[in-house]
């Protein structure tokens, strides 16, 4: 999807929801004039933009049309940005005492993300696609954890389609082992180095995606 299309979707969603999803001085001025019922030609004359540029900064003319699609696109963009920010924050805290909190926040935000194992180790003969959900803090919220919780989430990962759960303490142990290997060798050669049998193939793929370890290749 082009940046221009994403921008128009966000502007349209903002008008529909009464919120701001896209901020830019030019966009703000065009939208202000649009709300004053100015025509495209009048906005173009007032801003010095071309007619096509003005159209790119105004909402879709039929805001009611395909509302579900627009809402889905806006939510997808919002999730992408949240995941990107979480990874960046995790990297900043990678060697700090509170890294576990940022690692778990990253794991929570990547819920339902399509991961793929490396295909190494006895558990898998080839690369396997997987996703997971995270337990919630209400009701049967998962295993007890002594550290800082992420609001709204429990402390257990459930691999989709399998009777397999991974506790947060196991994630922490795998992370420590992975970082030790990374700092010692400059990479982590495979899931076995994480030292958590049964969970290592999944966590290895996740840690690679988050950028806290690198592979040999």
N, C-alpha and C positions, 0 to 999 in steps of 0.2 A: 504494500500500500504506500502510495507517495506521501510525502510530508504535507503537501497541499491538501490532499484528501483527508488526512488525519486532522489537520488544522480545522477544516470546515466542519467535520463531524464533531469535534470538541466544542467549537463555537455554537453549533446547532444544539448540542446537548446542554450547553450552558444556558441558552435562551429558554429551552424547554423546562429545565430543572430550576431555573433561578439561581444558578451557581456559576462560579468562574472555573472553567477547566483549562482555559488557554489565556495567557496574559502576554500582551505585546502592545507597545504604544500605538502602533499603526492600527492594529486590530481593535484596540479600545476606542480610538477616535472614529473609525469606520462604523463600529457597532453603535456608538452614541448617536451618530448621524442617522443611521438606519432606524433606530428607535424613535427618532424625531420625524420619521416618515419621509425622509429625503429619498429621492430617486437615485438610481445608480449613476446617472449622468451628473446630478447635483453633488453627490459624494465624490465623484471623480474630479470635478472642478474644484471642490473645496480642499481636497487632499493632494491633488496633483498626481494621483494614481490613474492607471489605465482602467477602462471599464472591466476588463477581465480580472485585474488585480482586486478591484472593489468586490466583484462577485466572489472571489476566493476568500474574502474576509467577512462575508455576510452569511447568515444562516441559510439552510435550504429553505426554499419558498414554501414547501409543504412539510412543516415540522411534524405534523401528525403522522405523515406517511412513514411506514417502516420504523416505528418507535422502538420495537424490540431489538431490531438490528443495530440501531444507533446506540442504544443503551449497552448492548453487548460489546460493541467496538470500544466504547468509552471505558467500560470495566476492564477490558483486556489490556488497554493501554495503561490504565491505572495500575493493574497488577504487574505489568512489565516494569514500570517505573519503580514500584515498591520492591520488587525482587532485585533490581539493579542497585538500588540504594542499600538494601540489606547486605548484598555481597560487598559493596564498597566499605560499609561500616565494619563488616567482619574482617576484611583485610587490614583495616586500620588498627583493629584490636587483636590481631592475630597472635601476638606474644604478650598480651596484657592479662592480668589476673581475671578480668571479667569476660574473657573471650567466650566462655561457655554460654553466656546469656545471648551474645550476638550470633553464635553458631546455631543455637536453638531457634532464635527468631528467623534466621535464614531458612532453616528446615521447615518451619511452620509456613512461611510464605511460598515455599516451593512445593507445597502440598498439591498433588495431582499433576505435577510436571512430568513429562515423558522422559525418564532416564533410561540408560542402557548400560548393563554390566560390561566389564572388559572381556568376559569369556574365560578368565583365568581361574585357576583353582579347581578343586574336586567338585564343588557344588554345580558348576556349569561347564558344559563341554563347548559352548559357544556363547556369543553375546546374547543377552536376554533383556527384552524391554520390560520395564516395571514402573509403577508409580506407587504412591503411598498416601495415607491419610494420617493425621495426628490426632490423638485422643483429645477430648475437651475437658476443661477444668470443672464443668458442672456434671453432676451425676457420677457415673463410673468413669472418672477422668483419667484413669491410667495409674501407673505406678508412682509411689512416693519418691520425691526427689528433694534433697537437702538444700539445693541451690536456689537461685532466683528464678521464679516462674515467668513465662511470657503470658501476659493477660489474655484470658479466653481460651488458652490451650493447656492440655495436660502434658505428661512427660513420657509419652510412648508413641512410637511409630508403628503403623500397621501396613504391611505390604499388601497392595490390592491383589485379590484373587488367590491369596495364599494364607494358610494358617500360620502366619509368621509375624511376630512383633519384635521390636527392638527398643529397649529401654534407653532413657536419656543417659543413664550412667554408662551404658555400653558405648553410646556415641562419644561421650567424653573420653573414655579409655582409648577408643580407636583413634580419636583425634590426637591425643597425646602421643600415642605410638607412631602415628603417621607423621606428625611434626618432628619428632625425634629423628625418624628415618630421613625426612626431607632435609633437615639441617645437617645431618651427618653425611649423606650421599649426594644431596642436590636433587633428588627425586625419590619416588616411592615405586619400586619395581612391580608391585602387584598387591592384590588384596591381602595376601598372607601376612604382609608386613604390618597390617593393622592389629593383628593379634587378637581378633575376636571371631572365632570360628562360628559359622552359621549366619553371620551378619556382614562379614567383611566385603563380600562382593557388592552389596547394595551401598554400603557406606563409602567404599572406594570410589564408586561412580559419582556419588553425591559430593564428596570432598574435591574430586577433580573439577566438577562443575562449579563449585564455589571458589576454586582457585587457592585452596589452603594447602594443596599438594600438587605435584606435577608427576607425570608418568615418565618412564625411561625414554620413550620414543619422542 
